[in-house]
């Protein structure tokens, strides 16, 4: 079983840690999106924090939904996924989608980046969207979508 470190820097966000771990356990079982072995780090942050990270590492100060940092399998570290809770709340309201599903989508998106998927051009973006759908379908089938609340 993969070690998952969860850093919730968003005090209003609550969730069941076991349910969140079940999401990653399900993703770990999917053949089409394996990530490197080792510990996975997850950080839930606000827009300002993720925008600062986005600026520091991508020279883009705009808010974003998720940032993924590859790890080093030689150090038993798969990578880190940082997600904006603010962005998930805003986008879920705009799309009239459940907040938990939007935030879970960001976690899936970050996982897929660690698995080698990209979304910098139209072709890659289309493959990413298909992989997101396939992963979310698997999470739905296994009842592995956590419930997040604010």
Secondary structure, DSSP 8 states (H G I E B T S, - for coil): ---EEEEE--TT-B--HHHHHHHHHHHHT-GGG---SSEEEEEEE-HHHHHHHHHHHHS--S--SEEEEEEEGGGTEEEEEEEEHHHHHHHHHHHT--HHHHHHHHHHHHHHHHTT---SSHHHHHHHHHHHHHHHHHHHHTT-----B-
